């Protein structure tokens, strides 16, 4: 199941460079994860400073 970004996202950008499959996109107002690209590695969740990313 793909990871998801909650409304707690502050759009800091920490997660985007960590994604090995480029599934994270800048959104308005929060970042989003493309579920079709996500490989469930958890790299994004590990670096999120506000714990806004969870398995989903």
mmCIF file of the N, C-alpha and C atoms, coordinates in Angstrom:
data_MODEL
# 
_entry.id   MODEL 
# 
loop_
_atom_site.group_PDB 
_atom_site.id 
_atom_site.type_symbol 
_atom_site.label_atom_id 
_atom_site.label_alt_id 
_atom_site.label_comp_id 
_atom_site.label_asym_id 
_atom_site.label_entity_id 
_atom_site.label_seq_id 
_atom_site.pdbx_PDB_ins_code 
_atom_site.Cartn_x 
_atom_site.Cartn_y 
_atom_site.Cartn_z 
_atom_site.occupancy 
_atom_site.B_iso_or_equiv 
_atom_site.pdbx_formal_charge 
_atom_site.auth_seq_id 
_atom_site.auth_comp_id 
_atom_site.auth_asym_id 
_atom_site.auth_atom_id 
_atom_site.pdbx_PDB_model_num 
ATOM 1   N N  . UNK A 1 1  ? 0.841  -1.182 0.000  1.00 0.00 ? 1  UNK A N  1 
ATOM 2   C CA . UNK A 1 1  ? 0.000  0.000  0.000  1.00 0.00 ? 1  UNK A CA 1 
ATOM 3   C C  . UNK A 1 1  ? 0.886  1.246  0.000  1.00 0.00 ? 1  UNK A C  1 
ATOM 4   N N  . UNK A 1 2  ? 0.560  2.183  -0.812 1.00 0.00 ? 2  UNK A N  1 
ATOM 5   C CA . UNK A 1 2  ? 1.369  3.391  -0.963 1.00 0.00 ? 2  UNK A CA 1 
ATOM 6   C C  . UNK A 1 2  ? 1.329  4.274  0.286  1.00 0.00 ? 2  UNK A C  1 
ATOM 7   N N  . UNK A 1 3  ? 2.400  5.020  0.472  1.00 0.00 ? 3  UNK A N  1 
ATOM 8   C CA . UNK A 1 3  ? 2.452  5.985  1.560  1.00 0.00 ? 3  UNK A CA 1 
ATOM 9   C C  . UNK A 1 3  ? 1.592  7.190  1.202  1.00 0.00 ? 3  UNK A C  1 
ATOM 10  N N  . UNK A 1 4  ? 1.127  7.894  2.239  1.00 0.00 ? 4  UNK A N  1 
ATOM 11  C CA . UNK A 1 4  ? 0.297  9.078  2.035  1.00 0.00 ? 4  UNK A CA 1 
ATOM 12  C C  . UNK A 1 4  ? 0.818  10.227 2.884  1.00 0.00 ? 4  UNK A C  1 
ATOM 13  N N  . UNK A 1 5  ? 0.577  11.439 2.430  1.00 0.00 ? 5  UNK A N  1 
ATOM 14  C CA . UNK A 1 5  ? 0.984  12.636 3.153  1.00 0.00 ? 5  UNK A CA 1 
ATOM 15  C C  . UNK A 1 5  ? -0.272 13.295 3.707  1.00 0.00 ? 5  UNK A C  1 
ATOM 16  N N  . UNK A 1 6  ? -0.267 13.541 5.021  1.00 0.00 ? 6  UNK A N  1 
ATOM 17  C CA . UNK A 1 6  ? -1.443 14.118 5.677  1.00 0.00 ? 6  UNK A CA 1 
ATOM 18  C C  . UNK A 1 6  ? -1.413 15.642 5.645  1.00 0.00 ? 6  UNK A C  1 
ATOM 19  N N  . UNK A 1 7  ? -2.471 16.232 6.153  1.00 0.00 ? 7  UNK A N  1 
ATOM 20  C CA . UNK A 1 7  ? -2.605 17.689 6.196  1.00 0.00 ? 7  UNK A CA 1 
ATOM 21  C C  . UNK A 1 7  ? -1.567 18.347 7.101  1.00 0.00 ? 7  UNK A C  1 
ATOM 22  N N  . UNK A 1 8  ? -0.878 17.552 7.926  1.00 0.00 ? 8  UNK A N  1 
ATOM 23  C CA . UNK A 1 8  ? 0.171  18.112 8.778  1.00 0.00 ? 8  UNK A CA 1 
ATOM 24  C C  . UNK A 1 8  ? 1.418  18.518 7.983  1.00 0.00 ? 8  UNK A C  1 
ATOM 25  N N  . UNK A 1 9  ? 1.470  18.158 6.717  1.00 0.00 ? 9  UNK A N  1 
ATOM 26  C CA . UNK A 1 9  ? 2.607  18.496 5.845  1.00 0.00 ? 9  UNK A CA 1 
ATOM 27  C C  . UNK A 1 9  ? 2.838  20.006 5.837  1.00 0.00 ? 9  UNK A C  1 
ATOM 28  N N  . UNK A 1 10 ? 4.104  20.389 6.016  1.00 0.00 ? 10 UNK A N  1 
ATOM 29  C CA . UNK A 1 10 ? 4.469  21.808 5.988  1.00 0.00 ? 10 UNK A CA 1 
ATOM 30  C C  . UNK A 1 10 ? 5.130  22.198 4.664  1.00 0.00 ? 10 UNK A C  1 
ATOM 31  N N  . UNK A 1 11 ? 5.146  21.282 3.710  1.00 0.00 ? 11 UNK A N  1 
ATOM 32  C CA . UNK A 1 11 ? 5.752  21.501 2.391  1.00 0.00 ? 11 UNK A CA 1 
ATOM 33  C C  . UNK A 1 11 ? 7.205  21.946 2.493  1.00 0.00 ? 11 UNK A C  1 
ATOM 34  N N  . UNK A 1 12 ? 7.940  21.321 3.417  1.00 0.00 ? 12 UNK A N  1 
ATOM 35  C CA . UNK A 1 12 ? 9.342  21.693 3.624  1.00 0.00 ? 12 UNK A CA 1 
ATOM 36  C C  . UNK A 1 12 ? 10.255 21.164 2.519  1.00 0.00 ? 12 UNK A C  1 
ATOM 37  N N  . UNK A 1 13 ? 9.825  20.090 1.842  1.00 0.00 ? 13 UNK A N  1 
ATOM 38  C CA . UNK A 1 13 ? 10.620 19.548 0.753  1.00 0.00 ? 13 UNK A CA 1 
ATOM 39  C C  . UNK A 1 13 ? 11.606 18.468 1.149  1.00 0.00 ? 13 UNK A C  1 
ATOM 40  N N  . UNK A 1 14 ? 11.669 18.102 2.409  1.00 0.00 ? 14 UNK A N  1 
ATOM 41  C CA . UNK A 1 14 ? 12.629 17.085 2.870  1.00 0.00 ? 14 UNK A CA 1 
ATOM 42  C C  . UNK A 1 14 ? 12.421 15.730 2.211  1.00 0.00 ? 14 UNK A C  1 
ATOM 43  N N  . UNK A 1 15 ? 11.186 15.377 1.943  1.00 0.00 ? 15 UNK A N  1 
ATOM 44  C CA . UNK A 1 15 ? 10.875 14.045 1.429  1.00 0.00 ? 15 UNK A CA 1 
ATOM 45  C C  . UNK A 1 15 ? 11.196 13.854 -0.047 1.00 0.00 ? 15 UNK A C  1 
ATOM 46  N N  . UNK A 1 16 ? 10.974 14.879 -0.827 1.00 0.00 ? 16 UNK A N  1 
ATOM 47  C CA . UNK A 1 16 ? 11.072 14.748 -2.288 1.00 0.00 ? 16 UNK A CA 1 
ATOM 48  C C  . UNK A 1 16 ? 12.411 14.175 -2.772 1.00 0.00 ? 16 UNK A C  1 
ATOM 49  N N  . UNK A 1 17 ? 13.564 14.669 -2.319 1.00 0.00 ? 17 UNK A N  1 
ATOM 50  C CA . UNK A 1 17 ? 14.822 14.107 -2.817 1.00 0.00 ? 17 UNK A CA 1 
ATOM 51  C C  . UNK A 1 17 ? 15.106 12.689 -2.309 1.00 0.00 ? 17 UNK A C  1 
ATOM 52  N N  . UNK A 1 18 ? 14.401 12.246 -1.293 1.00 0.00 ? 18 UNK A N  1 
ATOM 53  C CA . UNK A 1 18 ? 14.616 10.908 -0.744 1.00 0.00 ? 18 UNK A CA 1 
ATOM 54  C C  . UNK A 1 18 ? 13.925 9.812  -1.538 1.00 0.00 ? 18 UNK A C  1 
ATOM 55  N N  . UNK A 1 19 ? 12.936 10.169 -2.341 1.00 0.00 ? 19 UNK A N  1 
ATOM 56  C CA . UNK A 1 19 ? 12.156 9.172  -3.067 1.00 0.00 ? 19 UNK A CA 1 
ATOM 57  C C  . UNK A 1 19 ? 12.939 8.618  -4.260 1.00 0.00 ? 19 UNK A C  1 
ATOM 58  N N  . UNK A 1 20 ? 13.220 7.297  -4.245 1.00 0.00 ? 20 UNK A N  1 
ATOM 59  C CA . UNK A 1 20 ? 14.014 6.714  -5.337 1.00 0.00 ? 20 UNK A CA 1 
ATOM 60  C C  . UNK A 1 20 ? 13.267 6.572  -6.654 1.00 0.00 ? 20 UNK A C  1 
ATOM 61  N N  . UNK A 1 21 ? 11.931 6.712  -6.620 1.00 0.00 ? 21 UNK A N  1 
ATOM 62  C CA . UNK A 1 21 ? 11.140 6.561  -7.843 1.00 0.00 ? 21 UNK A CA 1 
ATOM 63  C C  . UNK A 1 21 ? 10.421 7.843  -8.247 1.00 0.00 ? 21 UNK A C  1 
ATOM 64  N N  . UNK A 1 22 ? 10.786 8.953  -7.613 1.00 0.00 ? 22 UNK A N  1 
ATOM 65  C CA . UNK A 1 22 ? 10.226 10.269 -7.922 1.00 0.00 ? 22 UNK A CA 1 
ATOM 66  C C  . UNK A 1 22 ? 8.692  10.278 -7.879 1.00 0.00 ? 22 UNK A C  1 
ATOM 67  N N  . UNK A 1 23 ? 8.131  9.683  -6.813 1.00 0.00 ? 23 UNK A N  1 
ATOM 68  C CA . UNK A 1 23 ? 6.681  9.608  -6.663 1.00 0.00 ? 23 UNK A CA 1 
ATOM 69  C C  . UNK A 1 23 ? 6.103  10.809 -5.920 1.00 0.00 ? 23 UNK A C  1 
ATOM 70  N N  . UNK A 1 24 ? 6.965  11.670 -5.372 1.00 0.00 ? 24 UNK A N  1 
ATOM 71  C CA . UNK A 1 24 ? 6.490  12.803 -4.582 1.00 0.00 ? 24 UNK A CA 1 
ATOM 72  C C  . UNK A 1 24 ? 6.472  14.071 -5.424 1.00 0.00 ? 24 UNK A C  1 
ATOM 73  N N  . UNK A 1 25 ? 5.335  14.759 -5.357 1.00 0.00 ? 25 UNK A N  1 
ATOM 74  C CA . UNK A 1 25 ? 5.154  15.985 -6.136 1.00 0.00 ? 25 UNK A CA 1 
ATOM 75  C C  . UNK A 1 25 ? 4.779  17.140 -5.222 1.00 0.00 ? 25 UNK A C  1 
ATOM 76  N N  . UNK A 1 26 ? 5.229  18.328 -5.604 1.00 0.00 ? 26 UNK A N  1 
ATOM 77  C CA . UNK A 1 26 ? 4.829  19.520 -4.869 1.00 0.00 ? 26 UNK A CA 1 
ATOM 78  C C  . UNK A 1 26 ? 3.357  19.760 -5.140 1.00 0.00 ? 26 UNK A C  1 
ATOM 79  N N  . UNK A 1 27 ? 2.614  20.000 -4.078 1.00 0.00 ? 27 UNK A N  1 
ATOM 80  C CA . UNK A 1 27 ? 1.194  20.264 -4.235 1.00 0.00 ? 27 UNK A CA 1 
ATOM 81  C C  . UNK A 1 27 ? 0.852  21.628 -3.681 1.00 0.00 ? 27 UNK A C  1 
ATOM 82  N N  . UNK A 1 28 ? -0.403 21.930 -3.672 1.00 0.00 ? 28 UNK A N  1 
ATOM 83  C CA . UNK A 1 28 ? -0.850 23.211 -3.137 1.00 0.00 ? 28 UNK A CA 1 
ATOM 84  C C  . UNK A 1 28 ? -2.018 22.940 -2.200 1.00 0.00 ? 28 UNK A C  1 
ATOM 85  N N  . UNK A 1 29 ? -1.832 22.953 -0.912 1.00 0.00 ? 29 UNK A N  1 
ATOM 86  C CA . UNK A 1 29 ? -0.680 23.490 -0.183 1.00 0.00 ? 29 UNK A CA 1 
ATOM 87  C C  . UNK A 1 29 ? 0.310  22.432 0.291  1.00 0.00 ? 29 UNK A C  1 
ATOM 88  N N  . UNK A 1 30 ? -0.029 21.122 0.168  1.00 0.00 ? 30 UNK A N  1 
ATOM 89  C CA . UNK A 1 30 ? 0.884  20.094 0.673  1.00 0.00 ? 30 UNK A CA 1 
ATOM 90  C C  . UNK A 1 30 ? 1.409  19.217 -0.463 1.00 0.00 ? 30 UNK A C  1 
ATOM 91  N N  . UNK A 1 31 ? 2.482  18.491 -0.164 1.00 0.00 ? 31 UNK A N  1 
ATOM 92  C CA . UNK A 1 31 ? 3.043  17.569 -1.141 1.00 0.00 ? 31 UNK A CA 1 
ATOM 93  C C  . UNK A 1 31 ? 2.130  16.354 -1.287 1.00 0.00 ? 31 UNK A C  1 
ATOM 94  N N  . UNK A 1 32 ? 2.237  15.667 -2.404 1.00 0.00 ? 32 UNK A N  1 
ATOM 95  C CA . UNK A 1 32 ? 1.427  14.477 -2.645 1.00 0.00 ? 32 UNK A CA 1 
ATOM 96  C C  . UNK A 1 32 ? 2.324  13.335 -3.103 1.00 0.00 ? 32 UNK A C  1 
ATOM 97  N N  . UNK A 1 33 ? 1.836  12.122 -2.909 1.00 0.00 ? 33 UNK A N  1 
ATOM 98  C CA . UNK A 1 33 ? 2.560  10.928 -3.355 1.00 0.00 ? 33 UNK A CA 1 
ATOM 99  C C  . UNK A 1 33 ? 1.719  10.224 -4.405 1.00 0.00 ? 33 UNK A C  1 
ATOM 100 N N  . UNK A 1 34 ? 2.322  9.940  -5.545 1.00 0.00 ? 34 UNK A N  1 
ATOM 101 C CA . UNK A 1 34 ? 1.657  9.213  -6.622 1.00 0.00 ? 34 UNK A CA 1 
ATOM 102 C C  . UNK A 1 34 ? 1.633  7.731  -6.229 1.00 0.00 ? 34 UNK A C  1 
ATOM 103 N N  . UNK A 1 35 ? 0.462  7.227  -5.881 1.00 0.00 ? 35 UNK A N  1 
ATOM 104 C CA . UNK A 1 35 ? 0.321  5.851  -5.410 1.00 0.00 ? 35 UNK A CA 1 
ATOM 105 C C  . UNK A 1 35 ? 0.758  4.829  -6.461 1.00 0.00 ? 35 UNK A C  1 
ATOM 106 N N  . UNK A 1 36 ? 0.638  5.161  -7.727 1.00 0.00 ? 36 UNK A N  1 
ATOM 107 C CA . UNK A 1 36 ? 1.035  4.234  -8.786 1.00 0.00 ? 36 UNK A CA 1 
ATOM 108 C C  . UNK A 1 36 ? 2.548  4.091  -8.898 1.00 0.00 ? 36 UNK A C  1 
ATOM 109 N N  . UNK A 1 37 ? 3.284  5.109  -8.476 1.00 0.00 ? 37 UNK A N  1 
ATOM 110 C CA . UNK A 1 37 ? 4.747  5.071  -8.533 1.00 0.00 ? 37 UNK A CA 1 
ATOM 111 C C  . UNK A 1 37 ? 5.372  4.599  -7.225 1.00 0.00 ? 37 UNK A C  1 
ATOM 112 N N  . UNK A 1 38 ? 4.702  4.836  -6.092 1.00 0.00 ? 38 UNK A N  1 
ATOM 113 C CA . UNK A 1 38 ? 5.246  4.541  -4.768 1.00 0.00 ? 38 UNK A CA 1 
ATOM 114 C C  . UNK A 1 38 ? 5.573  3.051  -4.629 1.00 0.00 ? 38 UNK A C  1 
ATOM 115 N N  . UNK A 1 39 ? 6.781  2.753  -4.125 1.00 0.00 ? 39 UNK A N  1 
ATOM 116 C CA . UNK A 1 39 ? 7.206  1.365  -3.939 1.00 0.00 ? 39 UNK A CA 1 
ATOM 117 C C  . UNK A 1 39 ? 7.239  0.972  -2.465 1.00 0.00 ? 39 UNK A C  1 
ATOM 118 N N  . UNK A 1 40 ? 6.637  1.778  -1.608 1.00 0.00 ? 40 UNK A N  1 
ATOM 119 C CA . UNK A 1 40 ? 6.512  1.476  -0.177 1.00 0.00 ? 40 UNK A CA 1 
ATOM 120 C C  . UNK A 1 40 ? 7.850  1.320  0.545  1.00 0.00 ? 40 UNK A C  1 
ATOM 121 N N  . UNK A 1 41 ? 8.853  2.083  0.154  1.00 0.00 ? 41 UNK A N  1 
ATOM 122 C CA . UNK A 1 41 ? 10.165 1.940  0.785  1.00 0.00 ? 41 UNK A CA 1 
ATOM 123 C C  . UNK A 1 41 ? 10.261 2.660  2.124  1.00 0.00 ? 41 UNK A C  1 
ATOM 124 N N  . UNK A 1 42 ? 9.445  3.702  2.323  1.00 0.00 ? 42 UNK A N  1 
ATOM 125 C CA . UNK A 1 42 ? 9.442  4.423  3.593  1.00 0.00 ? 42 UNK A CA 1 
ATOM 126 C C  . UNK A 1 42 ? 10.516 5.472  3.756  1.00 0.00 ? 42 UNK A C  1 
ATOM 127 N N  . UNK A 1 43 ? 11.314 5.707  2.729  1.00 0.00 ? 43 UNK A N  1 
ATOM 128 C CA . UNK A 1 43 ? 12.396 6.691  2.834  1.00 0.00 ? 43 UNK A CA 1 
ATOM 129 C C  . UNK A 1 43 ? 11.853 8.086  3.129  1.00 0.00 ? 43 UNK A C  1 
ATOM 130 N N  . UNK A 1 44 ? 10.720 8.417  2.558  1.00 0.00 ? 44 UNK A N  1 
ATOM 131 C CA . UNK A 1 44 ? 10.121 9.731  2.773  1.00 0.00 ? 44 UNK A CA 1 
ATOM 132 C C  . UNK A 1 44 ? 9.660  9.897  4.213  1.00 0.00 ? 44 UNK A C  1 
ATOM 133 N N  . UNK A 1 45 ? 9.012  8.881  4.754  1.00 0.00 ? 45 UNK A N  1 
ATOM 134 C CA . UNK A 1 45 ? 8.503  8.942  6.123  1.00 0.00 ? 45 UNK A CA 1 
ATOM 135 C C  . UNK A 1 45 ? 9.634  9.088  7.127  1.00 0.00 ? 45 UNK A C  1 
ATOM 136 N N  . UNK A 1 46 ? 10.760 8.472  6.839  1.00 0.00 ? 46 UNK A N  1 
ATOM 137 C CA . UNK A 1 46 ? 11.890 8.514  7.757  1.00 0.00 ? 46 UNK A CA 1 
ATOM 138 C C  . UNK A 1 46 ? 12.477 9.913  7.919  1.00 0.00 ? 46 UNK A C  1 
ATOM 139 N N  . UNK A 1 47 ? 12.333 10.763 6.915  1.00 0.00 ? 47 UNK A N  1 
ATOM 140 C CA . UNK A 1 47 ? 12.935 12.099 6.981  1.00 0.00 ? 47 UNK A CA 1 
ATOM 141 C C  . UNK A 1 47 ? 11.931 13.215 7.263  1.00 0.00 ? 47 UNK A C  1 
ATOM 142 N N  . UNK A 1 48 ? 10.661 12.919 7.330  1.00 0.00 ? 48 UNK A N  1 
ATOM 143 C CA . UNK A 1 48 ? 9.649  13.960 7.543  1.00 0.00 ? 48 UNK A CA 1 
ATOM 144 C C  . UNK A 1 48 ? 9.750  14.513 8.960  1.00 0.00 ? 48 UNK A C  1 
ATOM 145 N N  . UNK A 1 49 ? 10.040 15.807 9.101  1.00 0.00 ? 49 UNK A N  1 
ATOM 146 C CA . UNK A 1 49 ? 10.224 16.390 10.430 1.00 0.00 ? 49 UNK A CA 1 
ATOM 147 C C  . UNK A 1 49 ? 8.949  16.538 11.247 1.00 0.00 ? 49 UNK A C  1 
ATOM 148 N N  . UNK A 1 50 ? 7.795  16.475 10.590 1.00 0.00 ? 50 UNK A N  1 
ATOM 149 C CA . UNK A 1 50 ? 6.525  16.614 11.318 1.00 0.00 ? 50 UNK A CA 1 
ATOM 150 C C  . UNK A 1 50 ? 5.697  15.322 11.299 1.00 0.00 ? 50 UNK A C  1 
ATOM 151 N N  . UNK A 1 51 ? 6.307  14.227 10.859 1.00 0.00 ? 51 UNK A N  1 
ATOM 152 C CA . UNK A 1 51 ? 5.658  12.919 10.802 1.00 0.00 ? 51 UNK A CA 1 
ATOM 153 C C  . UNK A 1 51 ? 4.321  12.954 10.068 1.00 0.00 ? 51 UNK A C  1 
ATOM 154 N N  . UNK A 1 52 ? 4.302  13.653 8.934  1.00 0.00 ? 52 UNK A N  1 
ATOM 155 C CA . UNK A 1 52 ? 3.082  13.794 8.143  1.00 0.00 ? 52 UNK A CA 1 
ATOM 156 C C  . UNK A 1 52 ? 2.910  12.668 7.120  1.00 0.00 ? 52 UNK A C  1 
ATOM 157 N N  . UNK A 1 53 ? 3.893  11.774 7.019  1.00 0.00 ? 53 UNK A N  1 
ATOM 158 C CA . UNK A 1 53 ? 3.828  10.710 6.025  1.00 0.00 ? 53 UNK A CA 1 
ATOM 159 C C  . UNK A 1 53 ? 3.664  9.369  6.726  1.00 0.00 ? 53 UNK A C  1 
ATOM 160 N N  . UNK A 1 54 ? 2.666  8.610  6.262  1.00 0.00 ? 54 UNK A N  1 
ATOM 161 C CA . UNK A 1 54 ? 2.420  7.304  6.861  1.00 0.00 ? 54 UNK A CA 1 
ATOM 162 C C  . UNK A 1 54 ? 2.025  6.300  5.792  1.00 0.00 ? 54 UNK A C  1 
ATOM 163 N N  . UNK A 1 55 ? 2.140  5.031  6.147  1.00 0.00 ? 55 UNK A N  1 
ATOM 164 C CA . UNK A 1 55 ? 1.754  3.974  5.214  1.00 0.00 ? 55 UNK A CA 1 
ATOM 165 C C  . UNK A 1 55 ? 0.250  3.954  5.134  1.00 0.00 ? 55 UNK A C  1 
ATOM 166 N N  . UNK A 1 56 ? -0.242 3.931  3.916  1.00 0.00 ? 56 UNK A N  1 
ATOM 167 C CA . UNK A 1 56 ? -1.522 4.067  3.747  1.00 0.00 ? 56 UNK A CA 1 
ATOM 168 C C  . UNK A 1 56 ? -2.779 3.720  3.461  1.00 0.00 ? 56 UNK A C  1 
# 
